[in-house]
Amino acid sequence: MSPGERTLPPDRSHVATEQRHDESRALDRLDTDDIVLLLARDQRRAVESVERAAEEIARFADAAAASLARGGRLVYAGAGTSGRLGVLDASECPPTFRSDPAQVVGIIAGGDGALRRSSEGREDEEEGVAEEFTRISLDARDCFLGIAAGGTTPYVLGAIRLAKERGAVTGFLTCAPHARPDHCDHRIVLETGAEILTGSTRLKAGTATKIALNAITTAMFVRLGKTYGNLMVDLAATNDKLVDRACRIYREFFTSDTREESHAMLHAAGGMLKVAIVMRARSVARAEAEALLAAHGGNLRSVIG
């Protein structure tokens, strides 16, 4: 549809992320050094916005952990930058936490092709996510988070409604203050304000969104026993970097073991770091170590103290 055939869209001039930034009104007249410094300094507001929303983020992370504990999933959906960040966070969970790739799912308006090529027109489709929800069989065990920096995206607001109709726990993450949408259980507002480039929410709104999503999945998997202290113990050593990291983490537990001994134990455990640690700590074979972990929901601290 050409611009001339479209109906006049809603006025979004009141949305905080659409406002002009006072410090960048002369952006095109600044030296490149000053542009970079201005952009960098403005990013501090992204961190501050996440800190202010920490309680709401934590409550949603707890809800997501409960969903995974009962066999459900955490599902993200968004359009444009928001959608890409959701897909990115979902894709980073398996290598970090050895989670099942189906446990955290990212959906973007326009499908996977929109990760590389903009399909911003799809964000106006209020029921655009319906087919994806059917494909993944979203249901009452799941936890859903709609992501929309400006908070007005029809695709995301419609997705929240559709997710609630399917019985899922629902959340809404936005970078502009808005009333809680209907059908929304958790509302996370990251008040990042105006962007250096007016309306370009790929800037500090994108940074704040990335931090918040990192916080949600990290806190969620910590609650699910995927770490021991700050150590990434639920690690599958599948390449040289991860073998090296696994050996170093193993020796945090057993300081008298040599690097060669840690590598041998890791090999005996099939590359699974938690299994190797239990084998050494409890003096058991691999099968028994795996059984002990399974009996304790994979929580290493519950097995070895």
C-alpha positions as CSV (number, residue, x, y, z in Angstrom):
1,M,0.0,0.0,0.0
2,S,1.4,3.4,-1.0
3,P,1.5,6.3,1.6
4,G,-1.3,8.0,-0.3
5,E,-3.6,5.0,0.1
6,R,-3.0,4.6,3.9
7,T,-5.3,6.1,6.5
8,L,-3.8,8.8,8.7
9,P,-1.9,6.9,11.5
10,P,-2.3,7.7,15.2
11,D,-0.3,10.7,16.4
12,R,2.7,9.4,18.4
13,S,4.2,12.8,19.2
14,H,3.5,12.3,22.9
15,V,5.6,9.1,23.1
16,A,8.8,9.7,25.1
17,T,11.1,7.9,22.6
18,E,9.8,10.1,19.8
19,Q,10.8,13.4,21.5
20,R,13.8,15.5,20.4
21,H,16.9,15.3,22.6
22,D,18.0,18.8,23.8
23,E,21.7,17.9,23.6
24,S,21.7,16.8,20.0
25,R,19.7,19.4,18.2
26,A,22.8,20.5,16.3
27,L,24.0,16.9,15.7
28,D,24.9,17.4,12.1
29,R,27.2,20.3,13.0
30,L,29.2,18.4,15.6
31,D,32.7,17.0,15.0
32,T,32.7,13.2,14.7
33,D,34.5,12.9,18.0
34,D,31.8,14.9,19.7
35,I,29.1,12.8,18.1
36,V,30.7,9.6,19.4
37,L,31.1,11.1,22.9
38,L,27.5,12.3,23.0
39,L,26.2,8.9,22.0
40,A,28.4,7.1,24.5
41,R,27.5,9.4,27.4
42,D,23.8,9.1,26.6
43,Q,24.0,5.3,27.0
44,R,24.5,5.8,30.8
45,R,20.7,6.5,30.9
46,A,20.1,3.0,29.6
47,V,21.8,1.4,32.7
48,E,20.0,3.8,35.0
49,S,16.6,2.9,33.5
50,V,17.2,-0.8,34.1
51,E,18.2,-0.1,37.7
52,R,15.0,1.8,38.3
53,A,13.0,-1.1,36.9
54,A,14.9,-3.9,38.7
55,E,12.0,-5.0,40.9
56,E,9.6,-5.4,37.9
57,I,12.3,-7.3,36.0
58,A,13.0,-9.6,38.9
59,R,9.3,-10.4,39.3
60,F,9.1,-11.3,35.7
61,A,12.2,-13.4,35.9
62,D,10.7,-15.4,38.8
63,A,7.5,-15.9,36.7
64,A,9.6,-17.2,33.8
65,A,11.6,-19.5,36.0
66,A,8.3,-20.9,37.4
67,S,7.1,-21.5,33.8
68,L,10.3,-23.4,32.9
69,A,10.2,-25.4,36.1
70,R,6.7,-26.7,35.1
71,G,7.8,-27.6,31.6
72,G,6.9,-24.4,29.9
73,R,8.9,-21.8,28.0
74,L,9.9,-18.2,27.9
75,V,8.7,-16.7,24.6
76,Y,9.6,-13.2,23.3
77,A,8.0,-11.3,20.5
78,G,8.7,-7.9,19.0
79,A,9.2,-6.0,15.7
80,G,12.4,-4.4,14.4
81,T,15.1,-3.9,16.9
82,S,13.0,-5.1,19.8
83,G,12.3,-8.4,17.9
84,R,15.9,-8.8,17.0
85,L,17.0,-8.4,20.6
86,G,14.5,-11.0,21.7
87,V,15.8,-13.5,19.2
88,L,19.4,-12.7,20.1
89,D,18.8,-13.3,23.8
90,A,17.0,-16.6,23.1
91,S,19.8,-17.8,20.9
92,E,22.4,-17.1,23.5
93,C,20.8,-19.2,26.2
94,P,21.8,-22.7,25.0
95,P,25.6,-22.0,24.8
96,T,25.6,-20.1,28.1
97,F,23.4,-22.4,30.2
98,R,23.2,-25.6,28.2
99,S,19.4,-25.1,28.0
100,D,17.2,-26.8,25.5
101,P,16.9,-24.4,22.5
102,A,13.1,-24.8,22.8
103,Q,13.0,-23.3,26.4
104,V,13.6,-19.7,25.3
105,V,12.0,-18.7,22.0
106,G,12.3,-15.5,20.1
107,I,9.7,-14.4,17.5
108,I,10.1,-11.4,15.3
109,A,7.5,-9.7,13.1
110,G,8.2,-10.8,9.5
111,G,9.9,-14.0,10.5
112,D,13.6,-14.9,10.5
113,G,14.2,-13.0,7.3
114,A,13.5,-9.8,9.3
115,L,16.7,-10.4,11.3
116,R,18.8,-9.3,8.3
117,R,16.3,-7.3,6.2
118,S,13.9,-4.8,7.6
119,S,10.2,-5.7,7.4
120,E,8.9,-2.9,9.6
121,G,5.5,-2.9,7.9
122,R,4.7,-6.2,9.6
123,E,4.6,-4.4,13.0
124,D,1.2,-2.9,12.2
125,E,-0.5,-6.4,12.0
126,E,-2.3,-6.8,15.4
127,E,-2.7,-10.5,14.9
128,G,0.5,-11.1,13.1
129,V,1.9,-13.4,15.7
130,A,-1.1,-15.8,15.7
131,E,0.5,-18.2,13.2
132,E,3.7,-18.4,15.2
133,F,1.8,-19.0,18.4
134,T,0.0,-21.9,16.7
135,R,3.2,-23.3,15.3
136,I,4.9,-23.4,18.7
137,S,1.6,-24.4,20.6
138,L,1.9,-21.6,23.1
139,D,-0.2,-22.5,26.2
140,A,-0.8,-22.0,29.9
141,R,2.5,-23.4,30.9
142,D,4.4,-20.7,29.1
143,C,5.5,-17.2,30.0
144,F,5.3,-14.5,27.2
145,L,7.1,-11.1,27.0
146,G,6.1,-8.6,24.3
147,I,8.9,-6.1,23.6
148,A,8.1,-2.7,22.1
149,A,10.5,0.3,22.7
150,G,7.8,2.9,22.0
151,G,5.1,0.9,23.6
152,T,2.5,1.3,20.7
153,T,3.4,-1.5,18.3
154,P,0.1,-3.2,17.3
155,Y,2.0,-6.5,16.6
156,V,3.2,-6.6,20.2
157,L,0.0,-5.4,21.9
158,G,-1.9,-7.9,19.9
159,A,0.5,-10.7,20.9
160,I,0.0,-9.9,24.6
161,R,-3.8,-10.3,24.1
162,L,-3.4,-13.6,22.1
163,A,-0.9,-15.0,24.6
164,K,-3.3,-14.3,27.5
165,E,-6.2,-15.9,25.5
166,R,-4.0,-19.1,25.4
167,G,-3.5,-18.9,29.2
168,A,0.1,-17.8,29.3
169,V,1.6,-15.5,31.9
170,T,2.1,-12.2,30.0
171,G,4.6,-9.4,30.3
172,F,5.2,-6.1,28.4
173,L,8.6,-4.4,28.1
174,T,8.7,-0.9,26.9
175,C,11.0,2.1,27.0
176,A,8.2,4.7,27.2
177,P,5.7,5.2,30.0
178,H,2.3,3.8,29.1
179,A,-0.7,2.5,31.0
180,R,-0.6,-1.3,31.6
181,P,-2.1,-2.9,28.5
182,D,-5.1,-5.2,28.9
183,H,-4.2,-8.8,29.4
184,C,-0.8,-7.9,30.8
185,D,0.4,-9.5,34.1
186,H,3.8,-7.9,34.3
187,R,4.7,-4.4,33.0
188,I,8.4,-3.4,32.7
189,V,9.1,0.2,31.8
190,L,12.6,1.3,31.0
191,E,12.4,5.1,30.9
192,T,15.2,5.9,28.5
193,G,13.8,9.1,27.2
194,A,14.6,10.9,23.9
195,E,17.3,9.5,21.6
196,I,20.3,11.4,20.2
197,L,18.9,10.6,16.8
198,T,15.2,11.4,17.2
199,G,13.1,8.2,17.3
200,S,16.0,5.8,16.7
201,T,15.3,3.3,19.4
202,R,18.2,1.1,18.2
203,L,20.3,3.5,20.4
204,K,19.9,3.6,24.2
205,A,16.4,2.1,24.2
206,G,18.0,-0.9,22.4
207,T,20.8,-1.0,25.0
208,A,18.4,-0.9,27.9
209,T,16.3,-3.6,26.3
210,K,19.4,-5.8,25.8
211,I,20.4,-5.3,29.5
212,A,16.9,-6.2,30.7
213,L,16.7,-9.3,28.6
214,N,20.1,-10.4,29.8
215,A,19.0,-9.9,33.4
216,I,15.7,-11.8,32.9
217,T,17.3,-15.0,31.4
218,T,20.4,-14.9,33.7
219,A,18.3,-14.5,36.8
220,M,15.9,-17.2,35.6
221,F,18.6,-19.8,34.9
222,V,20.3,-19.0,38.2
223,R,17.0,-19.7,40.0
224,L,16.9,-23.0,38.0
225,G,20.3,-24.1,39.3
226,K,22.3,-23.5,36.2
227,T,25.1,-21.8,38.1
228,Y,27.2,-22.4,41.2
229,G,28.0,-19.0,42.7
230,N,29.0,-17.0,39.6
231,L,30.4,-20.1,37.9
232,M,29.0,-21.3,34.6
233,V,28.9,-25.0,35.7
234,D,26.2,-26.2,33.4
235,L,28.7,-26.3,30.6
236,A,29.1,-28.7,27.7
237,A,32.8,-28.5,26.6
238,T,32.3,-28.6,22.8
239,N,35.2,-26.5,21.6
240,D,38.7,-25.5,22.7
241,K,37.6,-22.3,24.4
242,L,34.9,-24.2,26.4
243,V,37.2,-27.1,27.3
244,D,39.7,-24.5,28.7
245,R,36.9,-22.7,30.6
246,A,35.6,-26.0,32.0
247,C,39.0,-27.1,33.2
248,R,39.5,-23.8,34.9
249,I,36.1,-23.9,36.6
250,Y,36.7,-27.5,37.6
251,R,39.9,-26.5,39.4
252,E,38.0,-23.8,41.3
253,F,36.4,-26.8,43.1
254,F,39.5,-29.0,43.3
255,T,42.6,-26.8,43.6
256,S,45.0,-29.7,44.0
257,D,44.1,-31.3,40.7
258,T,46.4,-30.4,37.8
259,R,45.1,-29.1,34.5
260,E,45.8,-32.5,32.9
261,E,43.8,-34.3,35.6
262,S,40.8,-31.9,35.2
263,H,40.9,-32.5,31.5
264,A,40.9,-36.3,32.0
265,M,37.9,-36.1,34.4
266,L,36.1,-33.8,31.9
267,H,36.7,-36.4,29.2
268,A,35.4,-39.2,31.4
269,A,32.2,-37.1,32.0
270,G,31.5,-36.8,28.3
271,G,32.4,-33.1,28.4
272,M,29.7,-32.3,30.9
273,L,31.3,-30.1,33.6
274,K,28.7,-30.6,36.3
275,V,28.9,-34.4,35.9
276,A,32.7,-34.2,36.2
277,I,32.5,-32.2,39.4
278,V,30.0,-34.6,40.9
279,M,32.2,-37.6,39.9
280,R,35.2,-36.1,41.6
281,A,33.3,-34.8,44.7
282,R,31.3,-37.9,45.4
283,S,33.9,-40.4,44.1
284,V,31.3,-42.0,41.7
285,A,31.2,-43.1,38.1
286,R,29.6,-41.1,35.4
287,A,26.2,-42.9,35.4
288,E,25.8,-42.4,39.2
289,A,26.8,-38.7,38.9
290,E,24.2,-38.2,36.2
291,A,21.6,-39.9,38.4
292,L,22.4,-37.8,41.4
293,L,22.1,-34.6,39.4
294,A,18.8,-35.8,37.9
295,A,17.4,-36.6,41.3
296,H,18.2,-33.0,42.4
297,G,16.8,-31.3,39.4
298,G,20.3,-30.7,38.0
299,N,21.2,-28.4,40.9
300,L,24.9,-28.9,41.6
301,R,24.8,-27.2,45.1
302,S,22.1,-29.6,46.2
303,V,24.3,-32.6,45.3
304,I,27.7,-31.5,46.6
305,G,26.8,-28.8,49.1
